[in-house]
């Protein structure tokens, strides 16, 4: 995504985010979670369809013990905190978390927080 391409363009934001949601739903319905959803792994083709392109960290597991996988700005706190009380987290829920970070990025042109 080009930086700030969607800022102040709510119709385009809605279209893009719905495409992302549809693509993630297809993955989840097929039993796959991406676990590392980033803006750079989405490709918008000339016809306007969005494709998720990187499944290097994808899993079919309902719970994962693979902590701190992916970009720290996009992973859920459960995935980021390998020293917490939990021994696993839901990759599917982490995908939803990453999608909200991406939505924030699309709307504002920036990340919701900085990562050291």
C-alpha positions as CSV (number, residue, x, y, z in Angstrom):
1,X,0.0,0.0,0.0
2,X,1.3,3.4,-0.8
3,X,1.7,5.5,2.2
4,X,-1.4,7.7,2.9
5,X,-3.0,6.7,-0.3
6,X,-6.3,6.0,1.5
7,X,-6.3,8.9,4.0
8,X,-9.5,10.9,3.7
9,X,-10.9,8.5,1.1
10,X,-13.5,6.6,3.2
11,X,-15.0,4.8,0.2
12,X,-11.7,3.4,-0.8
13,X,-10.9,2.4,2.8
14,X,-14.1,0.5,3.0
15,X,-13.6,-1.3,-0.3
16,X,-10.0,-2.3,0.6
17,X,-10.8,-3.4,4.1
18,X,-13.8,-5.5,2.9
19,X,-11.5,-7.2,0.4
20,X,-9.1,-7.9,3.2
21,X,-11.8,-9.2,5.4
22,X,-13.2,-11.4,2.6
23,X,-9.7,-12.8,1.8
24,X,-9.1,-13.6,5.5
25,X,-12.5,-15.2,5.7
26,X,-11.6,-17.5,2.8
27,X,-8.3,-18.4,4.6
28,X,-10.1,-19.1,7.9
29,X,-12.9,-21.0,6.2
30,X,-10.2,-23.2,4.6
31,X,-8.8,-23.9,8.0
32,X,-5.7,-21.7,7.6
33,X,-4.6,-18.7,9.6
34,X,-2.0,-16.3,8.2
35,X,-0.5,-15.4,11.7
36,X,1.6,-12.7,10.1
37,X,-0.8,-10.3,8.3
38,X,0.9,-7.2,7.0
39,X,0.0,-4.5,4.5
40,X,3.0,-5.5,2.3
41,X,1.6,-9.0,1.9
42,X,-1.6,-7.8,0.2
43,X,-1.5,-7.3,-3.5
44,X,-4.2,-5.4,-5.3
45,X,-4.5,-6.4,-8.9
46,X,-5.4,-4.1,-11.8
47,X,-9.0,-5.4,-11.8
48,X,-9.3,-4.4,-8.1
49,X,-9.1,-7.8,-6.3
50,X,-6.9,-8.2,-3.3
51,X,-4.6,-11.2,-2.8
52,X,-2.8,-12.2,0.4
53,X,0.6,-13.3,-0.8
54,X,2.7,-14.5,2.1
55,X,1.9,-17.6,4.1
56,X,5.3,-18.4,5.4
57,X,4.1,-18.4,9.0
58,X,0.6,-19.8,8.2
59,X,-0.8,-22.6,10.3
60,X,-3.8,-24.8,10.6
61,X,-3.5,-25.1,14.3
62,X,-6.3,-23.7,16.5
63,X,-3.8,-22.8,19.2
64,X,-0.1,-21.9,18.8
65,X,2.9,-21.8,21.0
66,X,5.0,-20.0,18.4
67,X,5.3,-16.6,20.1
68,X,6.6,-13.3,18.7
69,X,6.2,-14.5,15.1
70,X,5.6,-11.7,12.6
71,X,6.0,-8.0,12.7
72,X,5.8,-6.7,16.3
73,X,3.6,-3.7,15.2
74,X,0.9,-6.1,14.0
75,X,1.0,-9.1,16.3
76,X,-1.5,-9.5,19.2
77,X,-0.3,-9.0,22.8
78,X,-0.9,-12.7,23.4
79,X,1.5,-13.6,20.6
80,X,4.0,-10.9,21.6
81,X,4.2,-11.9,25.3
82,X,6.0,-15.2,25.5
83,X,6.5,-14.8,29.2
84,X,2.8,-14.3,30.1
85,X,0.6,-16.7,31.9
86,X,-0.7,-18.4,28.7
87,X,1.1,-21.2,27.0
88,X,-0.6,-20.7,23.7
89,X,-2.8,-18.2,21.8
90,X,-5.3,-18.2,18.9
91,X,-3.7,-17.5,15.6
92,X,-7.2,-16.8,14.2
93,X,-7.8,-14.1,16.8
94,X,-4.3,-12.7,16.1
95,X,-5.2,-12.4,12.4
96,X,-8.2,-10.2,13.5
97,X,-5.9,-8.1,15.6
98,X,-3.5,-7.6,12.7
99,X,-6.5,-6.5,10.5
100,X,-7.4,-3.8,13.0
101,X,-3.8,-2.5,12.9
102,X,-3.9,-2.5,9.1
103,X,-7.3,-0.6,9.2
104,X,-5.7,2.0,11.5
105,X,-2.8,2.3,9.1
106,X,-5.0,2.6,6.1
107,X,-7.2,5.3,7.7
108,X,-4.4,7.4,9.2
109,X,-1.4,6.6,7.1
110,X,0.6,5.6,10.2
111,X,0.9,2.8,12.8
112,X,-1.0,3.1,16.1
113,X,2.3,2.8,18.1
114,X,6.0,2.6,17.5
115,X,8.0,-0.5,17.9
116,X,11.5,-0.4,19.5
